[in-house]
């Protein structure tokens, strides 16, 4: 079974001005910060690589959905498969969003290379641009750029640290091998 995380329709720029909320959370991979609105998750970043702003008050109207998304992020960080559709609303160029949408289709515990993603989106010569789009992925873990590697199978880069990429891939492969995908 694959990880069922899918992007929702791209938000028009006017909707990007809706009220946003942020929370800092703990995961087994480190502390992170989630940015979300009523439309979905806009970003998740590890705070050891960005400046922490400390705890934030959460409006009651969004508390239950925020707690669910936090639970999901923590589970994904542990290498668990999530069988939910999660509304993802990353801000990026049309090309970046196309790359990120394709990356969400990479099966749990497997990897693809940058060239395979470029070909899958109909732009086989855009290998480097795919790498750049991966590096600009605003939603760590849920848009699984850690599953994209170099053509020779080596890990390549990872915006959130190569150690995290190794750990995520190891956790996913271990669970896949043990058949614990549900």
N, C-alpha and C positions, 0 to 999 in steps of 0.2 A: 504494500500500500504506500502511496506517495503522500507527501505533505500537501494538504489542500489549503494553500494560502494563495489568494488571488487578488489582483488589483481591481479596484472598482473603476468605473469610467473616469477619465481624467477630468479634474475639476476645472471649470472655466476660471480665468484669472480673477473675476469678480468674487467668486466664492472663497478665494484664498484670503480674503480680508475678514472672514468670519472669525469670531472669538476663538483663540487658541488657548490651550492649557498645556502645562508641562509638569511632569513629575519626575523625580529621581527615584530609581529603583535599584535593588540589589539583584544580581544574577551570579551564577557560579563562574561566569567569565569576567566579572567585575561590575562596578556600578555603572548604570546607564541613565540616560535622560530620554523620556518619551515626550514627543510633541504631538498633540492630537486636537481634533475638533469634533463636532457632532457628525462630520462626514467620514472620519476615519483617522488612521495614524498617518501623520505627515513626516515624522522622523523618529528614529531611535539611534542614539549615539552613545558610545562609551565615554563617560565623563573623565576618565583619566587622560583622554586625548583632547578634551575640550574643557573650557572653564566651567566649573560647577557654580550654580546660582543658589544652591541650598533648597530646602523644602518649600513647596508652594501650597497654598490653600486650593482645594478642589471644590468647585461648585457641586452642590447636591445633585443637580440635574444630570451631571455626567459621571458621578462617582461609580455607579454600578458597572457601566461599560468600561470605564478606565480600569477598574479592578480586574475585570475579565481580560483586558488586553495585557495588563501587567502579568497576570497568571500565565497567559499564553507565551509572552516573551521569556519569562523565567523557565518555562517548560522547554522551549526551543533551545535556550542556552544550555540546558542539561542534555540536549540531544534527543529529546522526545518528539515524536511525530504528533502533529496537531491536525485533527480532522475538522477544522472549522474554516469557514470562509471569513477572512479578515479584511475589512475595507482599508486598503492602503491608498493613500493620496499623496505620493511624493511629488515634490516640485522639481521639475527638470524640463529639458528640451524635449520636443517630440521624439528625437532619436534616442535620448537617454531612456525615456519612458518605454519605448519599444524594446530596448535592450533589457530593461528591468522586468518587463512583462514576460519576456522570453525566459529569463533566468528563473522566474517563479515556476516554470514547468520542468525544471531539472529534477529528476526523481531523488528522493531522500537516499542518502548514503552513496550517491553516484557523483561523478564529476564530468564536466565537458570542458573543451578548450575554447579559447576566445574565438578561434576560427569557426568552430561549430555554431556558436551563437551568431556570429556575423552571417554565416550562410543561412541559418534558420530565419533571420529577419530579412533575407533577400538582398544582403549587401556583403557578399563574400570577401570583398577587398577592404572592408572596414574593420579589420582585426584590431588595429591599434585604437581606433575610436571606441570599440567595444571595451577595451581595457580602461580607457579614460572614463567611460560611462560607469564601469564597475567601481572605479576609484571615487566617483561622485555619488554613489548610492547613499541616500540619506537614511535609509531604514535598514540598519544592520540586523542580521539574523532573519528577518521576515522576507526580505529580498535577498536570497541566499547567494550573494556574490562569492562566498567562500567555496562554493562548488565549481567555480570557474578557474581553470588552471592553464598552464602553458601547453603548447602542442606536444612537447616532449614529456608531459606528465608532471613536471616540477611545479611547485606551488605558485610561483610568480609572486605578486604582491597582494596586500590586503590592507585596506585603509585603517582597519582596527587592530593591526599588528599580526605579523605572521604566526606568532605563537597561538593566537586565538583561532586563526584559520586552521592550523594543525589540530588543535584541540576539538574544534567543531567537526572537522572531517573524521577524526578518530572516533568521536562519540557516535556519529551517524553510522559509520561503517561497522562499528562494534554492535550496535543495536540491529542493523540490517542483517549482519551475519548470524546473530542470535535469533533472528526472526521476531524481534520485539518491535514491530512497526505499528501496533495498534494499541 
